[in-house]
Each structure stands twice: as C-alpha cells, then as structure tokens.
Amino acid sequence: MAELKRVLGFWTALALAISSIIGTGMFFSISIGSQLAGNGVILAWALLTLIGLYIASFFGELTAMFPKAGGIYEFSKQAYSRFTSFMIGWTAWFVGNLGVALTVVAAIDYIIPGQNAWLLKLAICIAFIILLNVIAYVGIESSAFILVIFAVITVSLIVSVIIPGAFQLHPGNFSPFLAYGTSSVLLAIFFISESFFGWESVTYLAEETKNPERTIPKALLIGTIIVGVLGTLLTFVSLGVMQWQFLAEVSAPLSFVVQEVYGAAAVKVFAWGIFVVLLGAAAGGIITMPRLLLALARDKLFITQFAAIHPRYNTPYKAIIFQTIVSILVFLMAFGRYEQLLSLVLPIGFILYFFTIIIVLKLRFTMPNHSRPFRAPFAAAGTILLSLFFAGMVVFWVAVEPGAWGILGLALSFILLGMPIYLLLEMYYDPDEIIRINDFLAYFTLLFENFILPKNVRAQILSLLGEIKGKSVLEFGCSVGTLTTTLAEHVKPRGRVFATDLSKREILITRRRLYRKGHYHVVVLHDEHQVNRVHPQIPNVDAIVSIGMMGYMQDIKKVLKEMYDLLPYGGRIVFLDYADFFKLIPNVQWLSDDKVIARMFREAGFSVFVKREKGLFWSYVYVYGIKYEREIPYV
C-alpha cells in the first residue's frame, strides 16, 4: 500500500514557513496599520514578531511530539475529544481555504486594481490554482522546488526595497510616533496579525519531512524571525520614505514607496513581483491542506476515499483533486472582497490558535513522559499569557471596531457548520454514533417517512419481493416501521414478519404502530449489534428485505453469510440503500461501484441485479435477486 515519503529537508521546510507565514499583511499592513496607529504600526510589527516567535515554539513542541500529516488536527486528537478535534481540524481547513482566497484576491488586485478586467483576473487566478494543484499531485519533490523558488523571490523582493530605501529616510516622518495613543497599537496588531498566520501549514508536511522532530521546529522559529524582521524593517523604511498620512490613504502603499526609491519605471516590475510573492504565500496552503484532509479521512472524520495515496506519486491525490475544486469555489465567492475576508479570517484564526496553544500545557500534565525533542520555554506561564492575548485581541476588536459583532457571528456560524457535517460522518462510519443519532432522530424520521421512503419506492420493493402472502419475511433494519406495516398486510393471514433494528426508540415506535393496527404476527426485535450480524433469534425465512442498512454494515460478508443460511434456494432478497447522501457525503467506498456490490453478493451465494435511481437529495441503490445453488442469472 502506497504511503507518504519522507523526502523534504530543512530548506524546504524553511521555504514553506516563510511563504505560509508571510501572508498579505507584509504588503497591505502599512496602509491598514497607518490608518489605525500612524507610525505606531512599527511598534505593532516589532511586538507581533516577538509574540509570533513564541507561538512558533508551541507549534514546534507539538510537531516534535506528533510528526504526522494532520498537524493541528493531530495535536488536538491527543488532548481533546473526537468531536472537538474534528471541529479544530474543520476550523483549520476552513481558515486555510479563506487564507488562500484572501491571498489570491490580494495578489490579483495588486497588478489589476479595481473592477477592471474582472474576467481576466478570474482566469489568471483559477489557472494558477489549477497549476499549483497539478504540481502538488505529481509529487512532493516538485512542490518543494516551487516553494523554495517562491521563498527566494519573496526575500529578495523585500530586501531590494529595504536596503536602498534605508538611504532615503526622512527622520521627520516618524514624528509624532504614537499619533493615536498606545491603544491604537493593539488594534493595529489585530489587523496585521494575519501576516503571521500559517504556522499550521508547515506542520501538515511533517510526515513527508526528514527528521521532522528537529527540522520543523527549527524551520518554524527561523521562518518566523525572518518574516518578522523583514516586515518590521519594510514598515520602518516605508514610513521613513513617505509620510504615514499619505500611505494610510492608498490601497497599494508599497507601489508608492518603490516609486519614491527607484522611480516610476520600477513600479510595474515590483507589482508583478508582489503578485508572485503573494501567490507563493497561497501556494503553501494549496500544497499542504490536502494533508489535513488525509489525516481526517484516516480517522473517518472526512470522506475515507481522501486517505488514498497515489501508488506512483505518493501524494494524497484524491484529497488534492477535492481541494482544487474547493479552492476555486471559495476564491469565486471571495473575489473582490479583500477587507471583508480579512475581517472574517482574523477572529477565526485567533480562536483556532487559542485552542492549539492550550494543548501544550494540557499535554505537559497528561503526557509528562512523552518524548519532546523540542520544548517551548515557560509553557505554563506562556499558555496563560498567549491565551489572554488571543482572547484580549478579539474582545478589544469587538469593542472598538464597528460591525465587529456581526463579523464575529458570521465567523462562528462558519465554524458551527462543521457540527452537522460531523454528525453525518459519524452516522456513516461509527456504529455507536449511528445508534445514538437514529434514536435522537426517530420522531423526525416518523414525521418525514413518506419523504425518506416514498410510497412509489415501497411499491417497487414489494414488486421485487414477489408474492409473499403466507410467507415469512425478515426486514433487516425496520426503522420506524414505514415498510413493516405494509409487509404485515401482505403476508397475512398465515405469514410472519421479523423486524429488527439497532435503534431502541425506533423499535418502540414500530411496535406501537403495529400493535395499534392489530399486527400481532410481526416479531419486532432490538439488535444493537445489527451492523455486524443477523439477530440470533431469527428463524429460517422465505425472503429478506433491508432498507438503508448496507452503508452501516461493518462486516458485510458475515451478515450476508448469515442471511444466506436463513433462506431456501430461490429465496428472494431486496436491499435498498441511499447513495450520494444529500450530494455532500458519498456512500461508503464499496457502495460506489455496482460491480463490487454484485461481486460481494455473488460471493455470499446470491445472484443479484444492481440498479440506481436518482432522487432529489440522494440516489437509490437497489440490489435484488435470489439465493442460488450454482451461479445462475436472476430473472
């Protein structure tokens, strides 16, 4: 079975750290920060560099402890519940997609400002997203080469402004230094902090990095220092070359600084350089986020097919294809909305880092003897201070920024969107969760039974079963008795129905409905182990029908073998299941291929047909046939 390869070294990890952390703030924060704090944005950059360096040490410790592809999700798994770790993984993936969209939008707006040529802008960005994902698909080595190139261009471009600009400073530009007071520096920190988001991207490649326990912490720390120093110096030089009052009013401040330093002819060249640098920042997320999906899929907290590794390229190719589609969709929704995106990314990012930082302190107590090749200094005090910093930033932002409550509510709503997705996934992959959720939704299922199992579908099932009058029928998975009552009518007067289900509440509902109609010839049994067996009290029967159970079965071969033993030769089976559930969560892997389904039933001793019919929110998969003595076609 193909696996991820450990081929990346320190320089690739450092290049990824620089490209991922740098964000859009390096080029736009001068304007935003000047609006909020004047020259105080220089102090904001310096303070944020120190804070960012300390945060990087926490990510370094966690990666050294758990050098796996899931990164931030893998850390959460060690400290929190399954649900909480999924929500953190979901939030990280959501923030990552917003961050990529934010960076791509900023990049294209830098070279083609305003609403002009919007179709060209869309085409350029979508082509870039597809190209990067193609590179990621064909191997991590090619992705590594691209990341290094982007990092070299990034550092070179920024240094080429800092060095000549340092000889053209006007000291008078720095007075007054704190035009809006010290509190304005805190607000500036909030809005330029996006410049340091991205540590988690480096951790996603831990499983493909040589000696990740030491390589990634080192790359995180050095990368943060490089970004912080470059950002602080670039801001200092820019404000020294041009007054903050002017830079606060322009959307592309660095273009004016470059014009002042090099002349008008250089502006276009630098604009394209910044475009490339920002695309490099987006590249880090595009290349690494499929590894987060891979980790979630391994634990059945995302579509399990995304855990597949390409046998030739050793990349999570299915996750990459899915990530390509999502990246394009998010970009299309975010196109032309840089400031709105920035306001949305920041609070979600702070919430994500808040829960990540706490993990370090928690694991110091719960896993004191676990190997830590790298340790964050002063973890106890640091966790408290950083937690207060993250919480304080959000509270301060809400208090002083108009409309912040609405943006925060929108951010939280996107995070909470992960809850129904989690429930759907657990229903598909976790037998215990299936029982709990079926119990919880029992009356909802009863209310909408004609929508879930329409009358025309029931009629088709009865037609496929054939004549069942006077016969014994097993209904494997009776739910709330939607089909059971119909079966009870059709087997009368001397037939019997045996109905089983894994939900205790659905069984109670079914019993009440049957007894109310006088159907005492129906035996209703609760079986919490139904995903792995046929209830041992079921006698031999003439036919078996099952609705919505194939996707839940944990041992399909064992269940089919037990059903085979209950039927006479020629005994009929009819299975119905739901595929492409809500067009969002696909069915379990073996239900995706009709040939695989037919082969599995054939190996158990059944000759069957498989057909699919499309519904509004899902597709119906019919599997129907007979038990055979030798392989014969079913007619």
N, C-alpha and C positions, 0 to 999 in steps of 0.2 A: 504494500500500500504506500502510495506517494506521501511524502512528508515535506515540511518546510526545511530549507537548507540553511545552515549557519555559514554564511559567506561574507557578511558585512564586517568591516573593521572600524577602527576609531574614526578615521577621516570621513567616512560615510555618515556615521552617527553624528559627528560634529556638524557636517553639512546639513543634515536633516534638522538638527537642533536650531541652527541659525535660520534656515529657511522657514521652519514651522513657527518659531517664536516671534520672528520679526514683525509679522502682521502688517496691517495698513497704517498703524499709528506712527511708524517711523517717518512717513511722508505726509500724513494729514494732521498729526497731533500738534504740529507747530501752529497751525491755524486754529484748531479747536482749543488747544491749551492756552493760546494767547487771548482768545475771546474770554476765557474763564479766569485766567490768573495773570495775564500780562507776562512780564519776564519771569514770574514765579514758576512758569512751566519748566524752566531749567531745574529748579529745585525739585519739582514733581518727578522729573525723569531720574534725577540722582537718587531720591528716596525709593522710587519704584525699582531701580536697579538692585539696591540692597535687599529689598523685600523679595524681589524675584529670585535672587541668588539663594536666599534661604528656602523659598518654596521649592526650588530646583533640588535642594539637598533632600527634601522629603520624598520627592519623586525618585531620587536616586536610591534612597534606602529601600523603598518598596520594590523597585525594579531589581535591585540586588537580591532581595529575598525571593521574588517570584518572577524570574525572567521568561515570561511566556507571552504569547501573541496577544492576549486580551488586554494587557496593560492595565489601565484604570479599572476595568471590569474585573480582571483577575485579582487585583488588590482588594476590591470590595467584597469579592467572594470569600475571602479569608476572614473578614471582620463582620459582615452583615448577613442578613437572611437572604434566601434565594430571591425573594421579591425585591428587596432593597438593592441588591447587587444588580438585578436586571434593570431597575429604574435608573441606577447610576450609569450603567452601560448604555441604556437608551438615551439618557441625557447627554452623555459624552458623544454619542453618534449624532444626535440632533445638533448639538453645538458645533461639532465638526463640519457638518453639512452647511450650517449657517455661516461658519467661518470661511469655508471655501467660496460660498456665494458672495460673501462680503468682499473678499479679496479680489475675486474676478471682476465684480462690479466696479470696484475702485480702480482696478488696472485699466479697464477699457475706458472709464470716464477720464482717465489721465491723458490718454492720447486723442480721444474723440469726446471732448466735453459737451455737456448739454444734451438735447434731444435729437441732435442732427445724426443722420445716417444710422438710425437705430437698427435697421435690418443688417447692415454691415457689421455693427457692433455685436449683434447676436450671433452672426455667422462665425466671426473670429473667435469668440469665447467658446461656443459649442465645439468648434473644430479643435480648439486647444484641449478642452476637457476630454474629448474622444481620443485625441492623440496620446495624452498622458496615460489614459487607462489602457490603451493598446500597448504602450511601453511597459506598464505595470503587469499586464497579462503575460507577456512573453518572457518575463524573468526579473528577479530582484536585482541581478547584476546590472542590467540596462537601466533600471530605475535608479540604482545607486550612482551610476555615472551621470545621469541627468541632474540628480540632487547636488552632486559636487560642483558641476558646472554652474548651476544656479547660485550656489553659495559663493563661489569665486566672483561671479558677476556682481552679486549683492554687496560684498565687502569692498570690492574695487570701486564701484559706483559711489558709495557713500564716502569713502576715503578721498576720492577725487574732488569732492565738494569741500570736505573738512580742511584739507591741507592748504589749498590756495585761498580758501575763504578766511583762514586764520590770519592771513596777512592783510586783510581788508576790513578788519573790525573797527567799529566806531564806539569807543567806550561810553560815550554819552547815551547810546541806545539802551544801556542797562539801567538807567535811572528814570523813574523810580523802579526798584526791583519788585516790590510787592504792591503793585498799584491797587489791588482789590483785597489786600489783607491776607493773613495766613490761612484763613479758612478756604480761600479760593484755591489754594494749592491742593487741598484734599479733593475738591471737585474735579480739578484737572487730573489728579491721579486716577480717579474713577474712569474718566473718558479716554485716557491714554493707556490704561492698563491692558487694553486689547493688544498692545504692542508686545506683551509678554505672554499672551495665551498661546499654548501649543506644546507645553512640556509633554502632555499625554501622547502626542503623535510619535515622539521618539520611543516611548515605551512599547508601542504596538509592534515594533520590529525586533523586540528582544529575542524572540525565538529564532530569528534569522541573523543574529549578531554573534560574532566570536567573542567568547569570554564576556557575556553581557553584564555579569555581576560587577565588573570593574569598568568596562568600556562605556556603558550607557551613563552611569553616574558622572563619570569624568566629562563626557560629551555634554551632558546637561549643564553642568557647572560652567565649563569653559564657554559653551554656546551662549549662556545667559550673560556672562561677563562681556563677551564680545558685543552682543546686541545692546546691552545696557550702556556700555562705553560709547559705542557708535551713535546711539540715539541721543545721549546726553551731549556729546560733542557737536553733533549735527544741529541740535536745537540751539546750543550756545552760539555756534558760528552763524547760523541763520539770523538769530536775533541781534547779533553783533553787526552783521552786514546790513540788515534792514530793520526798521523800527517795528516793534510788535503791533502797534496800532494799525499799520498797513497790512501786515501778514494776517492779522485777525480777520480781515475783510475779504481775503481771497480764498478760492477753493483749492488752488494748486500752489501752495506757498513756495515749494522748492523750485518751481519753474522761474519765479522772480529772483530767487537767490542765485540760481545758476546764471540767469541773465546778467545780474549785477557782477558776478565773479568772472564769467567767461565771455559775455556778450550775447546778443540776441541769436546769433547763428547756432549757438550750442543748445538752445532751449529744446528744439525738436529732438535732437540726439538724446538728450537726457530724459526727455519724456518717454521715448521708446525704451531707454534703459530702465526707467522706473516700472514701465509696463512689464518688462521681462522679470524684474525682481519680484513684483507682486504676483506674477504668475508662478514664480518659483515658490513663493510662500504658499500658494494654493496647491502646488504640486505635492507638498509634504502631506497635506490632508488627503488628497486624492489617492496617493500611493499607499498610505498607512491604514486608512479607515476600513478597507476590506478585512484586515486582520482582526479588528474588533468584531465584525460580523462573524468571522470564522470562529472566534472564541465563544461567542454567544450561541452559535449553531452547534458547536461541540457539546454544549450543556443543554441542548434542546430548548434554548431560550430565544432562538430565532429559527428560521426555516432551515431544517437539518441539511438540506442539499447544499447550503452555503459552506459547509465544512469540507467540501470536496477539494482535494489538491490535484492540480493538473499533473498527470504522470510524466510529462516531458519537461514542462517549465517549472514545476514545483511551486506554483503560485495558487492562491485561493481563487481560481478563475471564475467560478460561478458567483462568488461574492463580488468580484471585480465588475462583472457584467451588470449585476444588480446595482452596484454603487454608481456606475456610469449613468444609468437611467435616472437614479435619484438625484445625482449631482446636476444633471441637465434640468430636471424639473424644478429643483429648488432655485437654481440660477434664473430660470424663466420667471418664477414668482417674485424673485428679489430684484430683477433687472430695474435699474434706475432708482433704487431706494437705499442708498448707502447709509444715510443718517438714521433712518428707521431701523435698518438691520443692525447697526452699531448699538443702538439703544436696546435692542432685543437681545443681542449676544451677551452684553456685559453682565446683566443680573443673573442670567442662566449660568454663565461661566463662573461667577463668584459662588453661586450655590453649589456647583459641581466641585470646585476646589475646596470649599468648606468641608464637605463630606469626605473628600480624599485625604485632607490633612489630618483629620481626626483618626484615620485608620492607623497612622504611625504610632500614636500614643496608645491606642487600644491594643495593638499587637505587641507593644512592649510589655503589656501585662498578661495577655492571653498566650503569647508565644515567646516567652523570655529566652528560651534556649535555641530558638531558630537561628540558623546561620545568617549573619548580617555582614557581608564583606564591606559594605559601606554603611555608615551610620550618620544620620542628621544630628548635628550638635544641639544640646539643650532641648531635647524633643518635648519634654513636659511643658516647660515654660513657653517654648516656641509654638506648640499646638494651641495653647490658650491665646497667645498674642495674635497669631495668624487668624484664628477663628474670630476673634474680636475685630480684627482688621477687615475680614471679608464681610462680616455682619454689619460692621460700622459703615463700610462703604455703601452698602445697599441702603441702610437706614438714612444716611446723610444724603444720598442721591434722591431718595423718595421725598425727603423733607424740603429740598431746595429746587428740585427740577420740576417744572410744570408738566403735567401729564404723566409723571413717573408711575403713579398708581395703576393707570390703565396699561402701561407697557409691562409693568411687573405682573399684572393679572394675565396678560396675553402670554408672557413667558411661562408662567406657571401652568396655564392651560395646555401649552405645548408639551410640557413635562408630563402632566397628568394624562395626556393622550396615550402614554405608554401603559397605563393600567388596563384598559380593555384589550390591548394587544397581548399583554402578559396573560390575561385570563384565557384568551383564545388559544394561545400557545400551550398553556398548561392543560387545557381541555384535550388537546391533541396528543400530548406526549406524557402526561403524568396520570396514571390510573387513580391515585388517591385524589388528585385535584378534579378529575373527571367526576368522581362521586360527589364531592363537595359542591361543585358547580351545578351538576344536574339536580341535586337536592335543592339548592338555592333557587334555581330557575324552574322548578317543577310546575308551579302555578302559572308562570309566564308561558311555559310550553303548552299547558292545557288551554290557556286563553287563545293562543295563536296556532292551535294544532291543524286547522284547515289551511293555514298558510305554510306551515312546516311540512305537512304531509297532505297535499291536496286530494280531493275526492277522486279526481281522474287518475292520480298516481296509485291510490289504493285499488281502484278498479283494475288497473293494469297488473298489479301484483296478484290479485285474485285470479285474473285470467291466466297468468303464467303458472300459478299453482295447480290449475285444472280443477276437476271435480273433487271436492274434499268432504262432501256430505257423508256422515257416518265414519269419518276417519279421525286419526289422532294427529295433531299438528303441534310442533314446537315453535313458539315465537321467541326467538333469541334476541332479547332487547325490546321489551314491550313499551318502554317509556310510560306515558300516562294512559295507555290503553286505547289510543286512537285507532289502531288496526285490530286490536284484540276483540273489541265489541263486534266488529264485522265478522271476524273469524268465528266467534262464538255462535253467531246466527247461521253461518254457512255449514258448520259441522253437525248441527242438530239433525235428528233427535238423539242419535246414539254415539256421535263423535265426541272427542275431548280436545281441549286446548291446554297446553302447558306454556305459561308465560313467565319469563324470567327477566330480571333487570338488576343492574348494580346500584340503583338509587332507591333508598328506603322510602323516601317521600313519594316518588313516582309509583312505587309498588302500592302504597296505601291509596293513592288516588285511583289506580287501576282497579283495586279490589272493590272500593266503594262504587265505582261506576258499574262494574259487572254485577254485584250483588243487588244493586238498585234495579237492574233490569232482569233479575232472576236467573242469571247465567251461573248456576252452581256447578256446571260441568266444566268449568275452567279452573285449573290449578295455578295459582299465582305464587311465585317463589322469589324471594330476595336473594341475590347472589353477589356479594361484594367482590368476589374473585372472578367475575364473569369475563374479564379481559384475558384470562388465561385458561378458561375451562368451560365445559358444559356442566351445569349443576348435577351432582351425582344422583339426585332423586328422580331425574328424568328417565322414564322408561322408553322402550322402543316406540318409534313414531312412524307415521306414513309420509310426512312432509315436514320440511323446516323452512321457516321464513325469518329473515333478520333485517331490521331497518336501522341504518346508521351505526352499526357496530363494527364494520370491517376496519375503519380507521382507528378504532380504540384498541383492537386486539393486540396484545403484547406478544402472544405466541400463536400466531395464526395457524401454523401447521398442526400444533397439538389440538387446537379447537376443532379444526376440520376433520382430523382423525377421529375424534370422539363423536362428531356428528355422523361420520361415515358408519361407525359401529352401531348407531341407533336406527339407521334407515334400512329398509329392504332394498334389494336390487330393483332399480327402476323408480325408487323413491325420489320425489322432487325436492329441489332446493330453490329458493328465490332470495337473493340478497339485494338490498338496495342501500347505496351509500351516497353521501354528498361530497362532491369534489369541487376544488377551487372555491372554497368556502368564502362567501362574501367578496370573491375576486381578490382577496387580500392574503389569506392564509391558505397555501396549497395543501393538498392531501398528503398523507404520509407517502414516502417515496415509492413503495411497491404498488400503490394505488394509481400511480401516474401512468402506468403502461398496461394497456389491455392484454398484451401478450404475456406479461409477467403474471397478471391476475389469472388468466386462463391456465397457464402452466402450473401455478400453485394449487389450483383446484384439481387439475388433472392428476397431479402427483398424489393428491389425497384420495383419488378414486372417483372423481366426478367429471362427467362430460358436460361442459357448460358453454354458453354464449355470453359475451360481454358486449354491452352497448351503452352509449352515453346519450343523454338528452339534456339540452341546455335549459336552465331555468333563469329566473330574473336575477337572483343573488347567488346562485350556485348551479352546478351541473349535477344531474342524477346519473349514477353509475348502477346499471342493472347487471347482475350476474345470476343466470338461471340455467338449470339443467337437471341431470339425474345422476344417481349413483349407478355405476356400471360394473359389470363383471369383467369385461375386457374393453379395450378402448374402442368405443363406437360413437358416431356422431349423434348429437341430441337433436331430435326433430319435434 
